Amino acid sequence: MSEENKTTPKMPIWVLLAFSSIHKRKHAVILIWASILFTLYCLPLVNFTNNEIISTLFLIDDWSWLAMMVPICIWYILSLRWMDNNNAWEQA
């Protein structure tokens, strides 16, 4: 067993699935911000206003996308936190 494996805990599957093709922390942060922006876009603003511009720009009119995106953002944030706390970016 190498020295790295003794000092660093094994990466959980939920973290591996979140960042399987991301090797730099900067790219993970970009992914998280893009997910947060898309989550905000998924707010069904069309249901709250009769503004024609908003109804043209924001096509989502139900809560299903938002209900999916919030847990995904939380998953990415918790995965980033695990990677930071365990110094796993150096291994990737």
N, C-alpha and C positions, 0 to 999 in steps of 0.2 A: 504494500500500500504506500503510495507516495505521500510526501509531506503535506501537499495541498489538500488531499482528501482527509487527512487527520484534523486539520484546522478549520476547514469549511464544511458546514453541514450540507448534506445532499439536497439538491434543488427539488422542491416539491413539484408534482406533476402540474398543478394549477399555475405555477410560475413558468414552468417550461412551456406550457401551451400558450401562455400570454405572450411570451417573448422568444419563441422558438427561432425566429429568423431575424431577431434584432440583437445586435452585439454591442451596441454603444448606448450609454445612458442618454445621450443627447437625442438619439432616434426614438427611444422609449418616451421621452418627455414630449417630443413632437407628436407621437401617436396619441398620447393622452390628451394633449391640447386639441388635436383634431377631433377626437372622440367627444370632448366636452363641447366644442363648437357645433358638432353635428347633433348632439343631445339638445342643445338650445334651439337648433333649427327644428327639431322634432316636436317642439311645443305646438299644440294645435291652436295657433293664434287666430286662425280663420273663424273658429267658434266664438271668439270673444269680441270681434269687431266686424263691421260691415265695410271697411276700407277696401277699395278696389285694388290698390297697390299691394296691400298685405295679402289679399286673396290670390293675387297673381304670383307673388314671390314665394309664399308659403303654401305649398300644395297639400300638406298633411292636415287632415281634418279629424283624426282620431288619436287616442292615447296609446295605441299599441306600440308604435315606434319608440316613444318616450319610455314606456314600461320596459322595453328591451334595452335601451341605451344606458339608462341609469345604472343597472347592475354591471354592465360591461365596463363603464367608466370606473366604478368602484373596484372591480376586479383588476383593471390595469393599475390603478393607484396602489392597491394593496400589493400587487406583484412588484411594482417599482420599489415600494417600501421594503419588501423582503430582500430584494436584490441589493439595496443600499445597506441595510442592516447586516448583511452577511458578506459584504465585499465580493459579490458574485460577478461584478462587471469585469474584473480582471481575468476571470476564467473563460468568459465567453469569447 
